[in-house]
Amino acid sequence: LDDIVYEGANGAPRQSNQLVSAKSKASPKGEKSQLPMPVFTSAMEGAAWIPSGYMGNAGAIKMDARSTNNPHTGNTCMQVNYNAAGNWGGVVWQHPANDWGDQRGGFDLTGAKQLSFWARGEKGGEKIKISFGLLGRDKPYHDTATGDAEITLTSDWKQYTINLAGKDMSCIKTGFSWVVAGQGTPLTFYFDDVVYE
């Protein structure tokens, strides 16, 4: 992945004309996965979830999965640029790619205790929201759990975790997402070693 840019009008999820039956409201089951299950690491290829769900001011978002700017481990990390002073933007890691709950997919992460990730800001003080499980039960194929964390980054790498205790992790279709609100100036931040464990 490199220089991912959404070319759509506003990044809004596509609408589906698919009818939802009572049967489809049952909790889906994802593909059984082995833990730890990476979302993003510098060493991986063929990622399980794809960062395809651009939201908000999508035209202001640029991501580089091969940034060599001081990675946490290995030779690369994920660099995110939000090139706007206002509005908001974000990206969702989806399975399958570009799916907002209309297709089968996802992974069974039963037994995972936490979602762990390392992050830092270019300057420090950048405020971001990290989430997983964005697809609700109004969707034919939804996530079985959700979680989030609002954090203020430092300029040094720091590990963050989202506790998964008591959550039904049997089908996670949106494995990771970030969202930022405009903070008065464009901002840059970095991720590395994002993993369910």
Phi and psi in degrees as GROMACS dihedral restraints (atoms count N, CA, C in turn):
[ dihedral_restraints ]
;  ai    aj    ak    al  type     phi  dphi    fc
    3     4     5     6     1  -162.7    20    10
    4     5     6     7     1   136.6    20    10
    6     7     8     9     1    50.1    20    10
    7     8     9    10     1    53.9    20    10
    9    10    11    12     1   -78.7    20    10
   10    11    12    13     1   122.1    20    10
   12    13    14    15     1  -131.8    20    10
   13    14    15    16     1   127.1    20    10
   15    16    17    18     1   -80.8    20    10
   16    17    18    19     1   131.1    20    10
   18    19    20    21     1  -102.1    20    10
   19    20    21    22     1     3.3    20    10
   21    22    23    24     1   -76.1    20    10
   22    23    24    25     1   178.0    20    10
   24    25    26    27     1   -72.6    20    10
   25    26    27    28     1   -49.3    20    10
   27    28    29    30     1  -143.1    20    10
   28    29    30    31     1     5.5    20    10
   30    31    32    33     1    75.0    20    10
   31    32    33    34     1     9.2    20    10
   33    34    35    36     1   -71.4    20    10
   34    35    36    37     1   144.2    20    10
   36    37    38    39     1   -58.3    20    10
   37    38    39    40     1   143.3    20    10
   39    40    41    42     1   -69.0    20    10
   40    41    42    43     1   146.0    20    10
   42    43    44    45     1   -86.0    20    10
   43    44    45    46     1   147.5    20    10
   45    46    47    48     1  -119.2    20    10
   46    47    48    49     1   139.7    20    10
   48    49    50    51     1   -94.7    20    10
   49    50    51    52     1     5.8    20    10
   51    52    53    54     1   -67.3    20    10
   52    53    54    55     1   132.5    20    10
   54    55    56    57     1   -76.8    20    10
   55    56    57    58     1   143.2    20    10
   57    58    59    60     1  -105.0    20    10
   58    59    60    61     1   118.5    20    10
   60    61    62    63     1   -89.5    20    10
   61    62    63    64     1   164.3    20    10
   63    64    65    66     1   -60.5    20    10
   64    65    66    67     1   -36.2    20    10
   66    67    68    69     1   -62.5    20    10
   67    68    69    70     1   -36.6    20    10
   69    70    71    72     1   -71.2    20    10
   70    71    72    73     1   -12.4    20    10
   72    73    74    75     1   -77.8    20    10
   73    74    75    76     1   -13.6    20    10
   75    76    77    78     1   -63.6    20    10
   76    77    78    79     1   150.3    20    10
   78    79    80    81     1   -61.4    20    10
   79    80    81    82     1   126.4    20    10
   81    82    83    84     1   -75.3    20    10
   82    83    84    85     1   164.2    20    10
   84    85    86    87     1  -117.3    20    10
   85    86    87    88     1   132.8    20    10
   87    88    89    90     1   -90.6    20    10
   88    89    90    91     1   173.7    20    10
   90    91    92    93     1   -66.9    20    10
   91    92    93    94     1   127.6    20    10
   93    94    95    96     1   -60.7    20    10
   94    95    96    97     1   131.1    20    10
   96    97    98    99     1  -124.9    20    10
   97    98    99   100     1   153.4    20    10
   99   100   101   102     1   -94.3    20    10
  100   101   102   103     1   135.0    20    10
  102   103   104   105     1   -95.6    20    10
  103   104   105   106     1   146.5    20    10
  105   106   107   108     1   -70.5    20    10
  106   107   108   109     1   148.7    20    10
  108   109   110   111     1  -116.1    20    10
  109   110   111   112     1   108.9    20    10
  111   112   113   114     1   -75.3    20    10
  112   113   114   115     1   143.5    20    10
  114   115   116   117     1   -96.4    20    10
  115   116   117   118     1   -47.0    20    10
  117   118   119   120     1  -151.0    20    10
  118   119   120   121     1   127.7    20    10
  120   121   122   123     1  -140.7    20    10
  121   122   123   124     1   159.8    20    10
  123   124   125   126     1   -68.5    20    10
  124   125   126   127     1   -21.0    20    10
  126   127   128   129     1   -92.7    20    10
  127   128   129   130     1    -9.3    20    10
  129   130   131   132     1   -88.6    20    10
  130   131   132   133     1   153.0    20    10
  132   133   134   135     1  -134.5    20    10
  133   134   135   136     1   154.9    20    10
  135   136   137   138     1    66.0    20    10
  136   137   138   139     1    51.2    20    10
  138   139   140   141     1   -59.0    20    10
  139   140   141   142     1   147.0    20    10
  141   142   143   144     1   -69.3    20    10
  142   143   144   145     1   -49.9    20    10
  144   145   146   147     1   -99.2    20    10
  145   146   147   148     1   146.5    20    10
  147   148   149   150     1  -113.7    20    10
  148   149   150   151     1   131.6    20    10
  150   151   152   153     1   -76.8    20    10
  151   152   153   154     1    71.6    20    10
  153   154   155   156     1  -110.2    20    10
  154   155   156   157     1   -10.4    20    10
  156   157   158   159     1   -94.2    20    10
  157   158   159   160     1    79.2    20    10
  159   160   161   162     1   -77.2    20    10
  160   161   162   163     1   136.1    20    10
  162   163   164   165     1  -131.3    20    10
  163   164   165   166     1   158.1    20    10
  165   166   167   168     1    65.9    20    10
  166   167   168   169     1  -134.1    20    10
  168   169   170   171     1   -79.2    20    10
  169   170   171   172     1    69.6    20    10
  171   172   173   174     1   -62.6    20    10
  172   173   174   175     1   -31.4    20    10
  174   175   176   177     1   -65.9    20    10
  175   176   177   178     1   -16.8    20    10
  177   178   179   180     1   -91.1    20    10
  178   179   180   181     1    -1.0    20    10
  180   181   182   183     1   -99.8    20    10
  181   182   183   184     1   132.5    20    10
  183   184   185   186     1  -135.3    20    10
  184   185   186   187     1   130.4    20    10
  186   187   188   189     1  -124.7    20    10
  187   188   189   190     1   142.1    20    10
  189   190   191   192     1  -129.5    20    10
  190   191   192   193     1   107.1    20    10
  192   193   194   195     1   -78.2    20    10
  193   194   195   196     1    -2.3    20    10
  195   196   197   198     1  -122.3    20    10
  196   197   198   199     1    31.4    20    10
  198   199   200   201     1   -65.9    20    10
  199   200   201   202     1   134.5    20    10
  201   202   203   204     1  -101.2    20    10
  202   203   204   205     1    13.7    20    10
  204   205   206   207     1   -79.6    20    10
  205   206   207   208     1    88.0    20    10
  207   208   209   210     1    52.7    20    10
  208   209   210   211     1    60.7    20    10
  210   211   212   213     1   -64.5    20    10
  211   212   213   214     1   157.8    20    10
  213   214   215   216     1   -70.3    20    10
  214   215   216   217     1   -49.2    20    10
  216   217   218   219     1  -135.1    20    10
  217   218   219   220     1   159.9    20    10
  219   220   221   222     1    68.4    20    10
  220   221   222   223     1  -157.2    20    10
  222   223   224   225     1  -101.8    20    10
  223   224   225   226     1   -12.7    20    10
  225   226   227   228     1  -140.3    20    10
  226   227   228   229     1   164.3    20    10
  228   229   230   231     1  -147.9    20    10
  229   230   231   232     1   175.8    20    10
  231   232   233   234     1   -90.8    20    10
  232   233   234   235     1   119.4    20    10
  234   235   236   237     1  -103.4    20    10
  235   236   237   238     1   131.8    20    10
  237   238   239   240     1  -119.7    20    10
  238   239   240   241     1   127.9    20    10
  240   241   242   243     1  -115.2    20    10
  241   242   243   244     1   126.0    20    10
  243   244   245   246     1  -110.1    20    10
  244   245   246   247     1   102.9    20    10
  246   247   248   249     1   -93.4    20    10
  247   248   249   250     1    51.4    20    10
  249   250   251   252     1  -147.0    20    10
  250   251   252   253     1   150.8    20    10
  252   253   254   255     1   -87.8    20    10
  253   254   255   256     1   -23.7    20    10
  255   256   257   258     1  -129.4    20    10
  256   257   258   259     1  -162.1    20    10
  258   259   260   261     1    60.6    20    10
  259   260   261   262     1  -154.0    20    10
  261   262   263   264     1  -153.5    20    10
  262   263   264   265     1   161.8    20    10
  264   265   266   267     1  -157.8    20    10
  265   266   267   268     1   163.7    20    10
  267   268   269   270     1  -172.3    20    10
  268   269   270   271     1   169.3    20    10
  270   271   272   273     1  -137.9    20    10
  271   272   273   274     1   137.8    20    10
  273   274   275   276     1  -110.6    20    10
  274   275   276   277     1   134.4    20    10
  276   277   278   279     1   -84.9    20    10
  277   278   279   280     1   117.7    20    10
  279   280   281   282     1  -117.9    20    10
  280   281   282   283     1   153.8    20    10
  282   283   284   285     1  -142.1    20    10
  283   284   285   286     1   116.0    20    10
  285   286   287   288     1   -73.2    20    10
  286   287   288   289     1   171.0    20    10
  288   289   290   291     1   -58.4    20    10
  289   290   291   292     1   142.6    20    10
  291   292   293   294     1    64.9    20    10
  292   293   294   295     1    17.7    20    10
  294   295   296   297     1   -99.9    20    10
  295   296   297   298     1   129.8    20    10
  297   298   299   300     1  -111.0    20    10
  298   299   300   301     1    31.1    20    10
  300   301   302   303     1   107.6    20    10
  301   302   303   304     1    12.0    20    10
  303   304   305   306     1  -102.5    20    10
  304   305   306   307     1    -4.5    20    10
  306   307   308   309     1  -128.8    20    10
  307   308   309   310     1   152.9    20    10
  309   310   311   312     1   -65.7    20    10
  310   311   312   313     1   152.7    20    10
  312   313   314   315     1   162.4    20    10
  313   314   315   316     1  -162.3    20    10
  315   316   317   318     1    90.7    20    10
  316   317   318   319     1   174.3    20    10
  318   319   320   321     1  -133.0    20    10
  319   320   321   322     1   142.4    20    10
  321   322   323   324     1   -87.1    20    10
  322   323   324   325     1   108.1    20    10
  324   325   326   327     1  -108.1    20    10
  325   326   327   328     1    27.6    20    10
  327   328   329   330     1   -53.0    20    10
  328   329   330   331     1   131.1    20    10
  330   331   332   333     1   101.8    20    10
  331   332   333   334     1   -14.5    20    10
  333   334   335   336     1   -66.9    20    10
  334   335   336   337     1   135.5    20    10
  336   337   338   339     1   -97.8    20    10
  337   338   339   340     1   -28.1    20    10
  339   340   341   342     1  -159.3    20    10
  340   341   342   343     1   155.1    20    10
  342   343   344   345     1   -99.8    20    10
  343   344   345   346     1   118.3    20    10
  345   346   347   348     1  -114.0    20    10
  346   347   348   349     1   140.6    20    10
  348   349   350   351     1  -153.6    20    10
  349   350   351   352     1   154.6    20    10
  351   352   353   354     1  -108.5    20    10
  352   353   354   355     1   140.7    20    10
  354   355   356   357     1  -150.3    20    10
  355   356   357   358     1   155.8    20    10
  357   358   359   360     1  -153.6    20    10
  358   359   360   361     1   158.1    20    10
  360   361   362   363     1  -101.8    20    10
  361   362   363   364     1   156.4    20    10
  363   364   365   366     1   -62.6    20    10
  364   365   366   367     1   -40.5    20    10
  366   367   368   369     1  -113.4    20    10
  367   368   369   370     1   -24.6    20    10
  369   370   371   372     1    94.7    20    10
  370   371   372   373     1   144.5    20    10
  372   373   374   375     1    95.4    20    10
  373   374   375   376     1    -5.3    20    10
  375   376   377   378     1   -68.2    20    10
  376   377   378   379     1   131.7    20    10
  378   379   380   381     1  -103.0    20    10
  379   380   381   382     1   125.8    20    10
  381   382   383   384     1  -136.7    20    10
  382   383   384   385     1   157.6    20    10
  384   385   386   387     1  -117.1    20    10
  385   386   387   388     1   128.2    20    10
  387   388   389   390     1  -109.2    20    10
  388   389   390   391     1   136.1    20    10
  390   391   392   393     1  -144.4    20    10
  391   392   393   394     1   164.9    20    10
  393   394   395   396     1  -143.1    20    10
  394   395   396   397     1   163.1    20    10
  396   397   398   399     1    70.8    20    10
  397   398   399   400     1    55.4    20    10
  399   400   401   402     1   -85.3    20    10
  400   401   402   403     1   -14.2    20    10
  402   403   404   405     1   -90.8    20    10
  403   404   405   406     1   113.6    20    10
  405   406   407   408     1   -84.1    20    10
  406   407   408   409     1   177.1    20    10
  408   409   410   411     1   -70.1    20    10
  409   410   411   412     1    -5.1    20    10
  411   412   413   414     1   -75.1    20    10
  412   413   414   415     1   -10.0    20    10
  414   415   416   417     1   -95.0    20    10
  415   416   417   418     1   144.9    20    10
  417   418   419   420     1   -57.1    20    10
  418   419   420   421     1   -40.2    20    10
  420   421   422   423     1  -124.9    20    10
  421   422   423   424     1   102.2    20    10
  423   424   425   426     1  -115.6    20    10
  424   425   426   427     1   169.0    20    10
  426   427   428   429     1   -76.9    20    10
  427   428   429   430     1   147.0    20    10
  429   430   431   432     1   -93.5    20    10
  430   431   432   433     1    -5.2    20    10
  432   433   434   435     1  -151.6    20    10
  433   434   435   436     1   160.9    20    10
  435   436   437   438     1  -143.0    20    10
  436   437   438   439     1   157.1    20    10
  438   439   440   441     1  -167.6    20    10
  439   440   441   442     1   156.3    20    10
  441   442   443   444     1  -155.9    20    10
  442   443   444   445     1   166.0    20    10
  444   445   446   447     1  -149.8    20    10
  445   446   447   448     1   131.1    20    10
  447   448   449   450     1  -101.1    20    10
  448   449   450   451     1   123.8    20    10
  450   451   452   453     1  -132.2    20    10
  451   452   453   454     1   153.9    20    10
  453   454   455   456     1  -111.9    20    10
  454   455   456   457     1   119.7    20    10
  456   457   458   459     1   -78.4    20    10
  457   458   459   460     1   154.1    20    10
  459   460   461   462     1  -105.9    20    10
  460   461   462   463     1   172.6    20    10
  462   463   464   465     1   -81.0    20    10
  463   464   465   466     1    -6.7    20    10
  465   466   467   468     1  -104.9    20    10
  466   467   468   469     1   152.1    20    10
  468   469   470   471     1   -59.7    20    10
  469   470   471   472     1   135.6    20    10
  471   472   473   474     1  -142.4    20    10
  472   473   474   475     1   141.7    20    10
  474   475   476   477     1   -88.3    20    10
  475   476   477   478     1   138.0    20    10
  477   478   479   480     1  -127.3    20    10
  478   479   480   481     1   151.9    20    10
  480   481   482   483     1  -137.9    20    10
  481   482   483   484     1   150.7    20    10
  483   484   485   486     1  -116.5    20    10
  484   485   486   487     1   120.7    20    10
  486   487   488   489     1   -70.6    20    10
  487   488   489   490     1   131.0    20    10
  489   490   491   492     1  -106.9    20    10
  490   491   492   493     1     8.1    20    10
  492   493   494   495     1   -57.3    20    10
  493   494   495   496     1   131.5    20    10
  495   496   497   498     1    78.8    20    10
  496   497   498   499     1     4.1    20    10
  498   499   500   501     1   -95.3    20    10
  499   500   501   502     1   146.0    20    10
  501   502   503   504     1   -83.6    20    10
  502   503   504   505     1   101.4    20    10
  504   505   506   507     1   -98.2    20    10
  505   506   507   508     1    24.2    20    10
  507   508   509   510     1   -74.6    20    10
  508   509   510   511     1   -15.0    20    10
  510   511   512   513     1  -154.1    20    10
  511   512   513   514     1    99.3    20    10
  513   514   515   516     1  -110.9    20    10
  514   515   516   517     1   107.3    20    10
  516   517   518   519     1   -93.1    20    10
  517   518   519   520     1   -33.4    20    10
  519   520   521   522     1  -110.5    20    10
  520   521   522   523     1    95.4    20    10
  522   523   524   525     1   -78.4    20    10
  523   524   525   526     1   -17.8    20    10
  525   526   527   528     1  -168.2    20    10
  526   527   528   529     1   146.7    20    10
  528   529   530   531     1  -156.0    20    10
  529   530   531   532     1   154.2    20    10
  531   532   533   534     1  -127.2    20    10
  532   533   534   535     1   148.2    20    10
  534   535   536   537     1  -139.6    20    10
  535   536   537   538     1   137.7    20    10
  537   538   539   540     1  -128.8    20    10
  538   539   540   541     1   144.8    20    10
  540   541   542   543     1   -96.4    20    10
  541   542   543   544     1   150.9    20    10
  543   544   545   546     1   -55.6    20    10
  544   545   546   547     1   134.9    20    10
  546   547   548   549     1  -120.4    20    10
  547   548   549   550     1    26.1    20    10
  549   550   551   552     1    90.1    20    10
  550   551   552   553     1   -11.3    20    10
  552   553   554   555     1  -159.2    20    10
  553   554   555   556     1   152.2    20    10
  555   556   557   558     1   -57.1    20    10
  556   557   558   559     1   152.3    20    10
  558   559   560   561     1  -139.5    20    10
  559   560   561   562     1   157.4    20    10
  561   562   563   564     1  -132.7    20    10
  562   563   564   565     1   136.1    20    10
  564   565   566   567     1  -146.7    20    10
  565   566   567   568     1   171.5    20    10
  567   568   569   570     1  -136.7    20    10
  568   569   570   571     1   146.9    20    10
  570   571   572   573     1  -124.6    20    10
  571   572   573   574     1   154.0    20    10
  573   574   575   576     1  -159.8    20    10
  574   575   576   577     1   156.2    20    10
  576   577   578   579     1    50.2    20    10
  577   578   579   580     1    57.6    20    10
  579   580   581   582     1   -91.3    20    10
  580   581   582   583     1   118.2    20    10
  582   583   584   585     1  -151.9    20    10
  583   584   585   586     1   142.5    20    10
  585   586   587   588     1   -88.6    20    10
  586   587   588   589     1   131.4    20    10
